[in-house]
Amino acid sequence: MDWEYPHLYSTCLLSYVSELKSYSMTQASLANNAMEKFAEAYRVNPSVRAEIDAWDESTPLLRRFREAVRLKCDSPELRHSEQYPMERFRKLSGSLTIVGLSPMNDNHVFEEVAANAEIDAIEYYFHQEDEAAKAAKRLEGKNVTFLDVRDLWDELEVR
């Protein structure tokens, strides 16, 4: 991902099911949050520390997880790389312009936008009328302006 152009990043060639995209987008963040909570509990709560320290050494999963908790305590800056900046995306506010997303296969993005009460105006560029109709359903209750992307292409002289 090129952080100078995060809006251009897409998994459309690798993952085409919205639920799968949504799942993969949130995993690193969820893992980071969980590890922070485990490490904090391990540091401050003696009973949690004793329980984790007593995990069965012969069970590889428990052994590795205990090692991970201890490592996180020793190096709190360690994090799973978050390929998708979902926390930043969820904090968007104001107006949003959507170009190049389809309500047919980018439903995970439309769900996030629809759930964000801080986004008060949306410009959605569509290519076909049925995309606009489906986007209107996905963004119901939002202030959406629908624009033909071909007009944008003409304006930008990119056809």
JOGISUL-V615523 format. One line per field, one symbol per residue. ss: DSSP state (H for helix, E for strand, C for the rest). phi: phi as a letter, one per 40 degrees, with the letter a starting at -180 (. if undefined). psi: psi as a letter, one per 40 degrees, with the letter a starting at -180 (. if undefined). A space follows every 50 residues. Layout:
ss->???
phi->???
psi->???
This chain:
ss->CCHHHHHHCCCCCCCCCHHHHHHHHHHHHHHHHHHHHHHHHHHHCHHHHH HHHCCCCCCHHHHHHHHHHHHHHHCCCCCCCCCCCHHHHHCCCEEEEEEC CCCCCCHHHHHHHHHCCCEEEEEEEECCHHHHHHHHHHCCCCCEEEEEHH HHHHHHCCC
phi->.cccbccccabdcbabbdccccdccbcccccccccccccccccbbdccdc ccccdccccdcccccdccccccccbcccaccccbcccccccdagbbbbbg bbccbbddcccccccccccbabbbcbbbdcccccccccbdgccbbbbccc ccccccfbc
psi->hhedfdeehiededhehddddddddedddddddddddddddddehddddd dddeihdehdddddddddddddddgeehihhgdhgddddeeiibihhhhe ihedefddddddddeheehehhhhhididdddddddddfheighhhihdd dddddefe.
